[in-house]
Amino acid sequence: MIQILLLKNDLVLISRIEEVSTELGEPDCKLINPYKMVLHNDGTDNVQFETFESWPSFTDQKELMIHSDSILTLVEPNKYQLDKYQSLTAE
């Protein structure tokens, strides 16, 4: 399922996410094609727009494991965000 993740460090990601059974203490969430969501202001009447940046930027790795306790909350993306994400990850 594709979700927007707000991490405890205030980072906002959009990603396909899968819960994985692991040993206690091991990362238990698989992020597939994660992108960092960045909010921008164009300077006119506080108009804001989002850009998606490959995350993490220092690797081409498409699947990452994280601990579920790093996630503050998960929300459903709206149609615009979902369409944009799917166009970025289409193969």
N, C-alpha and C positions, 0 to 999 in steps of 0.2 A: 504494500500500500504506500502511496505517496503522501507524505506528511510534512508539515512545517514544524521544525523542532526549535524550541527556545531552550538553549543550554544554560546551565547555572552561571556560566561566565559571560552571559548576555549576548553570546553569538547566536545568530538566527540562521538556520540551515533549512533548505528544502531538499528532500531525498526520498528515494524509495527505502523503506525500512522493513527489516525482518527481525523478529525475535528468535534467538538461537539458544538452545539448551546447552549450558556449559557447567563446568565445575564452579563451586562457590568461589567468588573473588575474581573470576575471569570475565572479560567483556562479554555481554550477552545481547547486544544489538548490532546487527549488520546494516551499515549504511551503503547503499548502492547508488553511485553517481551523485554524491552530495555536492550541493552548491551553497555558497554563502550568499545570503540575501542582504543587500546593502541599500539603504534608503538615502536618496539624494534630494536636495532642495535646489530648484533651478533659479532661486533668487527673486521670483515674482509671486507675490501673494501666498508665500509658503506652499507653492505647488510642489508635491513630492512625487518621486517615481523610484522604482526599484531596478537595480541591476543584479544579475546573478554572476558570481565569480566562482570559478572552479575552486573547490576546497578539499584538502589543503593545497595551497598553490605550489608547494615545493615538490609535488610528486604527480605522476600520471596515473597512479593507482586509482581504480574505479570502485573498489570495495574496501571498506574500513570497518573495524570493530570498535565499539565504544561501550562503556558501562552505562546501563540504563539509569543509574543514579547520577549521571552527569546531566540528565535531561530534566529540566524544570517542568515543561509541559509540551504536549503535542496538539496541533490544530490542523484542521482540514484546509488545504489551499483553496482560494477562490478560483473561478474559471480562468481568469486572466493568468494567475500564477501557475496553475496547472498546465495550461496550454503552452506558456513560455518554457516551463521546465521540460515538458514533453518534446518540444521542438529542439531544445538543447541536447537532449539525450537520445534522440532518434538516431538509429544506425542505418 
